[in-house]
Amino acid sequence: MLKSRKIDRVMLIYPPRRVAALYDKVSCVPMGISSLGAVLREQYEVKLLDAATEGYDQERWESKYFFEYGLSTEQILKQIERFGPQVVGLTCMFSAQFPIVARLVQRIKQTFPEVITVTGGTHPSFLPEDSLRRAPGLDYIVIGEAEESFPQLLHALAAGKPPEGVDGIAWRDNGNVRINPKTRYIENLDTLPFPARDLLPIEKYFEINIPFMFFSKSPRNISFATSRGCPFRCRFCSSCHYWGRRTRFRSVENVLAEMEELINRFGVEELKFEDDNLLANPERAKRIFRGMLERKFNLHWNMPNGVLVKALEDEELLDLMKASGCYEVILAFESGDQDVLDNIIKKPLDLKKAVDTTRKVRDHGIDTHAFFIIGFPGETLRNIKNTLDYARKAVALDKAYIFLFNPLPGTELYEEAVAKGLFKQEDLYHEDYLTAGITTPEFNPELLRRLSQKTYWYISFRSLWRDPRKFFSKYVLRILRPEMLKTLFRIARTLLFS
């Protein structure tokens, strides 16, 4: 039987990152713990610890292909001891990060047996039973968005009540895993306080200035979201399921008020819109951009998560994007083969129309980057070559990111790949979207890697001869920073000795 307990201090941790040697390190304000921290501090004393950024210069090599960066386990334990929380929550967005979370909660339990350990994020939300089995030091999993479920869990624990009535929770009960599925979502996102960025070392993010997807106009850039979810059901994407299979929008006024706070309180000069689909409602997006202009925010911005290509057919929208500070879009093509889009991943995109749309974006003075994925289950080598040909020849791109398909838990293609024996769950903990992938009679990861690299370098150097001045100012000068030179050396060493 549970007993009531005092809970007045909660610590939320973004753990160290585990990445492939060919990846860039990044340093971004963790939106999950900063949003949850803002809610919790209305009732508890809260500490946020971004272990990845606080220990950004500390690297530990797992093998010649993977390394981890961030504070060491001992350093994290010292921070916990100093703060003295009754509850420690760790976020886990990526499957490759889960072994770190499992290791940390085990050490936390060994060192502080009375501390309650909780995790949440994409990976444990979709695989709660497996996550509890792999992490014996873990007490609870919050499934999906946590701003309502986590406080409810804390209230139940403080009162000595079992969490049966809490929506979206997984836990152990007499050796058995119990799961309350996620069924309720926050209808009015305006009711949430702005993220508690003040509880994080905000100037350190600006100093490091390696944001998600690498590029920025100003070092004083920050992650920002105006909505949750996506209206589409692409079969490879888990995000639409994580956020409840629909899109929920913050009001335009609420969005603009947070922008104003970021400018006035933190001196922010650039926004990284991390919505799954900022332009899902084009008329709302226009109102946001008009508001930015009317209030003279003078911000730079881009959308590193990608953008709905079809929405960019709207000339008025493009005009407002450019005028309000947009300098770059990442076009979420995913495939350059219409059959793959229609029948394998179910993405609503007309590739022929997208050619003209991409040209319109460039004509507005906005850089065009693009996402492509190759190696889906059911794809043929001809489909893959069509995608690479489309990236090289059909659309006017400044840069292309070509990833190898890795199944994401919670998606239809994950279930399909596992059912067909193309992928084992164990492979999740070594996910790498540049060199790993599935093997079929048509292709293997090594072949796809060679094909993707040829296309990547072709498009990159085409940008050089198209506009040498922009190429050097945007790419070369940024790469010459000391942190990026270290990254290039690491990547070169990995390629030479692999």
C-alpha positions as CSV (number, residue, x, y, z in Angstrom):
1,M,0.0,0.0,0.0
2,L,1.3,3.5,-0.9
3,K,1.9,6.0,1.8
4,S,1.6,9.8,1.5
5,R,4.8,11.7,1.1
6,K,6.0,15.2,1.0
7,I,6.7,16.5,-2.5
8,D,7.9,20.1,-2.8
9,R,11.0,20.0,-5.1
10,V,11.1,18.6,-8.6
11,M,14.1,18.4,-10.9
12,L,13.7,18.0,-14.6
13,I,16.7,16.8,-16.7
14,Y,17.5,16.9,-20.4
15,P,20.1,14.1,-20.4
16,P,23.4,13.9,-22.3
17,R,23.0,13.2,-26.0
18,R,24.3,10.1,-27.8
19,V,25.0,10.8,-31.5
20,A,26.6,9.2,-34.5
21,A,30.1,10.4,-35.3
22,L,28.9,11.9,-38.6
23,Y,26.4,14.2,-36.9
24,D,26.8,17.8,-35.6
25,K,26.4,18.4,-31.9
26,V,23.6,20.8,-31.2
27,S,22.6,23.0,-28.3
28,C,18.9,24.0,-28.2
29,V,16.7,25.1,-25.3
30,P,14.8,21.9,-24.5
31,M,11.2,22.8,-25.1
32,G,9.8,19.8,-23.2
33,I,11.3,20.4,-19.8
34,S,11.0,24.2,-20.1
35,S,7.3,23.9,-20.8
36,L,6.6,21.3,-18.1
37,G,8.8,23.3,-15.7
38,A,6.7,26.4,-16.2
39,V,3.6,24.5,-15.1
40,L,5.2,22.8,-12.2
41,R,6.7,25.8,-10.6
42,E,3.3,27.2,-9.9
43,Q,3.1,24.5,-7.1
44,Y,6.7,23.3,-6.6
45,E,10.3,24.4,-6.4
46,V,11.7,23.4,-9.8
47,K,15.2,23.0,-11.1
48,L,15.9,22.4,-14.8
49,L,19.1,20.8,-15.9
50,D,20.1,20.6,-19.5
51,A,23.0,18.2,-19.1
52,A,23.8,18.2,-22.8
53,T,24.4,21.9,-23.0
54,E,25.9,22.3,-19.5
55,G,28.5,19.7,-20.5
56,Y,28.7,20.5,-24.2
57,D,32.5,20.2,-24.3
58,Q,32.6,16.9,-22.6
59,E,32.7,14.0,-25.1
60,R,32.8,10.2,-24.3
61,W,33.4,7.8,-27.1
62,E,31.3,4.7,-27.1
63,S,32.9,3.4,-30.3
64,K,34.4,4.9,-33.4
65,Y,30.9,5.4,-34.7
66,F,29.0,6.9,-31.7
67,F,29.8,9.3,-28.9
68,E,28.0,10.9,-26.0
69,Y,28.3,14.5,-24.9
70,G,27.2,16.3,-21.8
71,L,27.7,16.2,-18.0
72,S,28.9,12.9,-16.6
73,T,26.7,10.7,-14.5
74,E,28.7,11.8,-11.4
75,Q,28.2,15.5,-12.2
76,I,24.5,15.0,-12.6
77,L,24.3,13.1,-9.3
78,K,26.0,16.0,-7.5
79,Q,23.5,18.4,-8.9
80,I,20.6,16.2,-7.7
81,E,22.3,16.0,-4.2
82,R,22.7,19.7,-4.1
83,F,19.0,20.5,-5.0
84,G,17.5,17.6,-3.0
85,P,14.4,16.8,-5.1
86,Q,11.8,14.2,-4.1
87,V,11.1,13.6,-7.9
88,V,13.5,13.6,-10.8
89,G,12.1,13.6,-14.4
90,L,14.2,12.9,-17.5
91,T,13.1,13.5,-21.0
92,C,13.8,11.0,-23.8
93,M,12.9,12.2,-27.3
94,F,15.1,9.8,-29.2
95,S,15.5,6.0,-29.0
96,A,19.3,6.3,-29.1
97,Q,19.0,8.4,-25.9
98,F,17.1,5.8,-23.9
99,P,20.1,3.8,-22.8
100,I,21.5,7.0,-21.2
101,V,18.2,7.5,-19.4
102,A,18.1,3.9,-18.2
103,R,21.7,4.2,-16.9
104,L,20.9,7.5,-15.2
105,V,17.8,6.4,-13.4
106,Q,19.6,3.2,-12.2
107,R,22.4,5.3,-10.6
108,I,19.8,7.8,-9.2
109,K,18.0,4.9,-7.5
110,Q,21.2,3.5,-6.1
111,T,22.4,6.8,-4.8
112,F,19.0,8.3,-3.7
113,P,16.6,5.3,-3.1
114,E,13.7,7.5,-2.0
115,V,13.7,9.7,-5.1
116,I,10.9,9.0,-7.5
117,T,12.1,8.6,-11.1
118,V,10.0,9.5,-14.1
119,T,10.6,9.7,-17.8
120,G,8.6,10.9,-20.9
121,G,9.0,11.9,-24.5
122,T,8.6,10.1,-27.8
123,H,10.4,6.8,-27.2
124,P,9.0,5.8,-23.8
125,S,5.6,7.0,-24.8
126,F,5.3,4.5,-27.7
127,L,7.2,1.7,-25.9
128,P,6.3,2.0,-22.2
129,E,6.3,-1.7,-21.4
130,D,9.7,-2.3,-23.0
131,S,11.1,0.9,-21.5
132,L,10.1,-0.2,-17.9
133,R,11.6,-3.6,-18.6
134,R,14.9,-2.1,-19.8
135,A,15.2,0.4,-17.0
136,P,14.6,-1.2,-13.6
137,G,15.4,2.1,-11.8
138,L,12.5,3.8,-13.5
139,D,9.3,4.3,-11.5
140,Y,6.9,6.0,-13.9
141,I,6.4,7.0,-17.6
142,V,4.3,9.9,-18.6
143,I,2.8,9.2,-22.0
144,G,2.5,12.1,-24.5
145,E,2.3,15.7,-23.4
146,A,2.9,16.0,-19.7
147,E,1.6,19.4,-18.5
148,E,-1.6,17.9,-17.1
149,S,-0.6,14.2,-16.4
150,F,2.6,14.9,-14.5
151,P,1.1,17.2,-11.9
152,Q,-1.8,14.7,-11.5
153,L,0.8,12.0,-10.9
154,L,2.5,14.1,-8.3
155,H,-0.7,14.9,-6.5
156,A,-1.6,11.1,-6.4
157,L,1.8,10.2,-5.0
158,A,1.8,13.0,-2.4
159,A,-1.6,11.7,-1.2
160,G,-0.5,8.1,-1.1
161,K,-2.9,7.1,-3.9
162,P,-2.2,4.7,-6.8
163,P,-2.1,6.5,-10.2
164,E,-5.0,4.5,-11.7
165,G,-7.0,7.7,-12.3
166,V,-4.1,9.5,-14.1
167,D,-4.4,9.7,-17.9
168,G,-1.4,8.6,-19.9
169,I,0.8,6.9,-17.2
170,A,2.7,3.6,-17.2
171,W,4.1,2.1,-14.0
172,R,4.8,-1.2,-12.2
173,D,2.3,-2.8,-9.9
174,N,3.4,-5.9,-8.0
175,G,5.8,-6.8,-10.8
176,N,3.3,-6.2,-13.6
177,V,3.4,-3.2,-16.0
178,R,0.2,-1.1,-15.9
179,I,-0.6,1.3,-18.7
180,N,-3.2,4.0,-18.7
181,P,-3.3,5.0,-22.4
182,K,-3.2,8.7,-23.4
183,T,-6.8,9.8,-24.1
184,R,-6.9,13.5,-23.1
185,Y,-5.1,16.5,-24.6
186,I,-4.9,20.1,-23.6
187,E,-7.6,21.8,-25.7
188,N,-6.6,25.4,-25.1
189,L,-2.9,25.8,-25.4
190,D,-3.2,29.4,-24.4
191,T,-3.8,28.2,-20.8
192,L,-0.2,27.1,-20.6
193,P,2.4,29.5,-19.2
194,F,5.3,30.5,-21.4
195,P,8.2,28.0,-21.1
196,A,10.5,28.5,-18.1
197,R,13.5,29.5,-20.2
198,D,14.8,31.6,-17.3
199,L,15.6,28.4,-15.4
200,L,18.1,27.4,-18.1
201,P,21.5,29.0,-19.0
202,I,20.1,31.0,-21.8
203,E,23.3,32.9,-22.7
204,K,25.1,29.6,-23.1
205,Y,22.9,28.6,-25.9
206,F,23.6,31.9,-27.6
207,E,27.3,31.5,-27.0
208,I,27.5,28.0,-28.5
209,N,25.1,28.9,-31.4
210,I,24.7,25.4,-32.9
211,P,20.9,25.2,-33.3
212,F,18.9,22.3,-34.7
213,M,19.7,22.1,-38.5
214,F,22.8,24.1,-38.0
215,F,22.0,27.5,-39.6
216,S,21.2,30.9,-38.0
217,K,21.4,34.5,-38.9
218,S,21.9,35.6,-35.3
219,P,23.5,33.7,-32.4
220,R,20.6,34.9,-30.2
221,N,18.3,32.4,-31.7
222,I,15.8,30.2,-29.8
223,S,13.3,27.3,-30.4
224,F,9.7,28.3,-30.6
225,A,6.4,26.6,-31.2
226,T,2.9,27.9,-32.0
227,S,1.0,24.6,-32.3
228,R,1.0,20.9,-31.5
229,G,0.4,18.2,-34.0
230,C,-0.1,17.8,-37.7
231,P,-3.3,17.2,-39.7
232,F,-1.6,14.6,-42.0
233,R,-1.0,10.9,-41.3
234,C,2.3,10.2,-43.1
235,R,3.1,6.5,-42.4
236,F,6.7,7.1,-41.4
237,C,6.1,10.0,-38.9
238,S,5.3,9.5,-35.2
239,S,4.7,13.1,-34.3
240,C,1.1,13.2,-35.4
241,H,0.4,10.2,-33.1
242,Y,2.3,11.7,-30.2
243,W,0.3,14.9,-30.2
244,G,-3.1,13.2,-30.5
245,R,-3.7,12.8,-34.3
246,R,-4.8,16.4,-34.8
247,T,-3.5,19.9,-34.7
248,R,-4.1,22.3,-31.8
249,F,-3.2,25.9,-32.3
250,R,-2.3,28.7,-29.9
251,S,-4.1,32.0,-30.6
252,V,-2.2,34.5,-32.7
253,E,-2.3,37.0,-29.8
254,N,-0.7,34.5,-27.4
255,V,2.0,33.7,-29.9
256,L,2.9,37.3,-30.5
257,A,2.9,38.0,-26.7
258,E,5.5,35.2,-26.2
259,M,7.6,36.6,-29.1
260,E,7.5,40.0,-27.4
261,E,8.7,38.5,-24.1
262,L,11.6,36.7,-25.9
263,I,12.7,40.0,-27.4
264,N,12.4,42.1,-24.3
265,R,13.5,39.7,-21.7
266,F,16.2,37.6,-23.4
267,G,17.3,39.8,-26.4
268,V,16.2,37.2,-28.9
269,E,16.9,38.1,-32.5
270,E,15.9,34.9,-34.3
271,L,13.2,32.3,-34.0
272,K,13.4,28.6,-34.9
273,F,9.8,27.6,-35.5
274,E,9.7,23.9,-34.4
275,D,6.0,23.3,-35.1
276,D,5.3,20.1,-37.0
277,N,3.4,22.2,-39.5
278,L,3.5,25.9,-39.0
279,L,1.7,26.6,-42.3
280,A,-1.0,23.9,-41.7
281,N,-3.5,26.8,-41.4
282,P,-2.1,29.4,-43.9
283,E,-4.6,32.2,-42.9
284,R,-3.5,31.9,-39.3
285,A,0.1,31.9,-40.3
286,K,-0.5,35.1,-42.3
287,R,-2.0,36.7,-39.2
288,I,1.1,35.8,-37.2
289,F,3.5,37.2,-39.8
290,R,1.4,40.4,-40.1
291,G,1.5,40.8,-36.3
292,M,5.3,40.5,-36.4
293,L,5.4,43.3,-38.9
294,E,2.9,45.5,-37.2
295,R,4.8,45.2,-33.9
296,K,8.1,45.8,-35.7
297,F,9.7,42.7,-34.1
298,N,12.5,42.7,-36.7
299,L,13.3,39.0,-36.2
300,H,15.0,36.5,-38.5
301,W,13.3,33.1,-38.6
302,N,13.2,29.7,-40.3
303,M,11.5,26.3,-39.8
304,P,14.0,23.6,-39.1
305,N,11.4,20.9,-38.8
306,G,10.3,21.3,-42.4
307,V,7.3,23.0,-44.0
308,L,4.2,22.0,-45.9
309,V,5.2,22.5,-49.5
310,K,1.7,23.0,-50.9
311,A,1.1,26.0,-48.6
312,L,3.9,27.9,-50.3
313,E,1.9,28.1,-53.5
314,D,0.2,31.2,-51.9
315,E,2.0,34.3,-53.1
316,E,0.6,36.5,-50.3
317,L,1.9,34.0,-47.7
318,L,5.4,34.1,-49.3
319,D,5.4,37.9,-49.3
320,L,4.5,38.0,-45.6
321,M,7.1,35.3,-44.8
322,K,9.9,37.2,-46.4
323,A,8.8,40.6,-45.0
324,S,8.6,39.2,-41.5
325,G,12.1,37.8,-41.5
326,C,12.0,34.3,-43.1
327,Y,15.4,33.6,-44.8
328,E,15.2,29.9,-45.3
329,V,12.6,27.1,-45.6
330,I,13.2,23.3,-45.4
331,L,10.8,21.7,-47.9
332,A,9.5,18.4,-46.5
333,F,9.5,16.5,-49.8
334,E,10.5,13.2,-48.1
335,S,10.5,11.5,-51.5
336,G,10.9,12.5,-55.1
337,D,8.9,9.6,-56.5
338,Q,5.2,10.1,-56.7
339,D,4.4,6.4,-56.3
340,V,6.3,6.4,-53.0
341,L,4.5,9.5,-51.8
342,D,1.0,8.2,-52.7
343,N,1.3,4.5,-51.9
344,I,4.1,3.9,-49.3
345,I,4.3,7.0,-47.0
346,K,0.8,8.5,-47.9
347,K,2.1,12.1,-48.0
348,P,-0.2,14.6,-49.8
349,L,2.3,16.2,-52.2
350,D,2.2,16.8,-56.0
351,L,5.8,16.7,-57.1
352,K,5.1,18.4,-60.4
353,K,3.5,21.4,-58.7
354,A,6.3,21.4,-56.1
355,V,8.8,22.3,-58.8
356,D,7.1,25.6,-59.5
357,T,6.5,26.2,-55.8
358,T,10.2,25.8,-55.0
359,R,11.0,28.3,-57.8
360,K,8.5,30.8,-56.3
361,V,10.2,30.5,-52.9
362,R,13.6,31.2,-54.4
363,D,12.2,34.1,-56.4
364,H,11.2,35.7,-53.1
365,G,14.8,35.6,-51.9
366,I,14.3,32.7,-49.5
367,D,16.8,29.9,-49.4
368,T,15.4,26.5,-50.3
369,H,16.6,23.5,-48.3
370,A,14.8,20.1,-48.5
371,F,14.4,16.8,-46.6
372,F,14.4,13.5,-48.5
373,I,14.3,10.0,-47.1
374,I,15.3,6.9,-49.0
375,G,15.1,3.2,-48.2
376,F,11.4,2.8,-47.2
377,P,10.0,-0.7,-46.9
378,G,8.4,-1.5,-50.3
379,E,10.7,1.0,-52.2
380,T,12.6,-0.2,-55.2
381,L,16.0,1.0,-56.3
382,R,14.3,2.8,-59.2
383,N,12.1,4.7,-56.7
384,I,15.2,5.7,-54.8
385,K,17.0,6.9,-57.9
386,N,13.9,8.9,-58.9
387,T,14.1,10.7,-55.6
388,L,17.8,11.5,-56.0
389,D,17.3,12.6,-59.6
390,Y,14.4,14.9,-58.4
391,A,16.6,16.4,-55.7
392,R,19.4,17.0,-58.2
393,K,17.6,18.1,-61.3
394,A,13.9,18.9,-60.9
395,V,13.9,21.4,-58.0
396,A,16.0,24.4,-57.4
397,L,17.6,23.6,-54.1
398,D,20.4,25.4,-52.1
399,K,20.9,22.3,-49.9
400,A,19.4,18.9,-49.5
401,Y,19.4,16.6,-46.4
402,I,19.1,13.0,-47.5
403,F,18.3,10.5,-44.7
404,L,18.2,6.8,-44.6
405,F,14.8,5.5,-43.4
406,N,14.9,4.2,-39.8
407,P,11.6,3.0,-38.4
408,L,10.1,5.2,-35.6
409,P,8.0,3.5,-32.9
410,G,4.4,4.4,-33.0
411,T,4.3,4.5,-36.9
412,E,2.7,2.2,-39.4
413,L,6.0,1.7,-41.2
414,Y,7.7,0.7,-37.9
415,E,5.1,-2.1,-37.5
416,E,5.5,-3.1,-41.1
417,A,9.3,-3.2,-41.0
418,V,9.3,-5.3,-37.8
419,A,6.6,-7.7,-39.1
420,K,8.6,-8.3,-42.3
421,G,11.8,-8.9,-40.4
422,L,13.5,-5.9,-41.9
423,F,14.2,-4.3,-38.5
424,K,14.6,-5.5,-34.9
425,Q,13.6,-3.5,-31.9
426,E,17.1,-3.7,-30.6
427,D,18.3,-1.6,-33.6
428,L,16.4,1.4,-32.2
429,Y,19.2,2.1,-29.7
430,H,21.6,2.6,-32.6
431,E,19.5,4.8,-34.8
432,D,21.4,6.9,-37.2
433,Y,19.6,8.6,-40.1
434,L,22.7,9.1,-42.2
435,T,24.3,5.6,-42.4
436,A,22.0,3.0,-40.8
437,G,18.8,1.7,-42.3
438,I,17.0,-1.5,-43.4
439,T,18.2,-4.1,-45.8
440,T,15.9,-5.5,-48.6
441,P,16.6,-7.6,-51.7
442,E,16.7,-4.2,-53.6
443,F,19.2,-2.3,-51.4
444,N,21.2,-2.1,-48.2
445,P,22.4,0.8,-46.1
446,E,25.9,0.9,-47.6
447,L,24.5,1.3,-51.1
448,L,22.1,3.9,-50.0
449,R,24.8,5.8,-48.1
450,R,27.0,6.0,-51.3
451,L,24.0,7.2,-53.4
452,S,22.9,9.8,-50.9
453,Q,26.4,11.2,-50.5
454,K,26.9,11.7,-54.2
455,T,23.6,13.6,-54.4
456,Y,24.4,15.6,-51.2
457,W,27.8,16.8,-52.5
458,Y,26.5,17.5,-56.0
459,I,23.8,19.8,-54.7
460,S,26.2,21.4,-52.2
461,F,28.8,22.3,-54.8
462,R,26.2,23.4,-57.3
463,S,25.3,26.1,-54.7
464,L,29.0,27.2,-54.9
465,W,29.0,27.8,-58.6
466,R,25.5,29.3,-58.6
467,D,26.3,32.0,-56.0
468,P,29.9,31.8,-54.6
469,R,29.4,34.8,-52.3
470,K,26.4,33.4,-50.6
471,F,28.0,30.0,-50.4
472,F,31.1,31.3,-48.6
473,S,29.1,33.6,-46.3
474,K,26.5,31.0,-45.3
475,Y,28.5,27.8,-45.3
476,V,32.2,28.3,-45.3
477,L,32.5,31.2,-42.8
478,R,30.2,29.3,-40.4
479,I,32.3,26.1,-40.7
480,L,35.5,28.0,-39.9
481,R,34.3,28.6,-36.3
482,P,36.4,26.5,-33.8
483,E,33.5,24.3,-32.8
484,M,32.7,23.4,-36.4
485,L,36.3,22.8,-37.2
486,K,36.4,20.2,-34.4
487,T,33.2,18.6,-35.9
488,L,34.7,18.5,-39.4
489,F,37.9,16.8,-38.0
490,R,35.8,14.2,-36.2
491,I,33.7,13.5,-39.3
492,A,36.9,13.2,-41.5
493,R,38.5,10.9,-39.0
494,T,35.4,8.7,-38.9
495,L,35.2,8.5,-42.7
496,L,38.9,7.7,-43.1
497,F,39.1,4.9,-40.5
498,S,35.7,3.3,-40.9
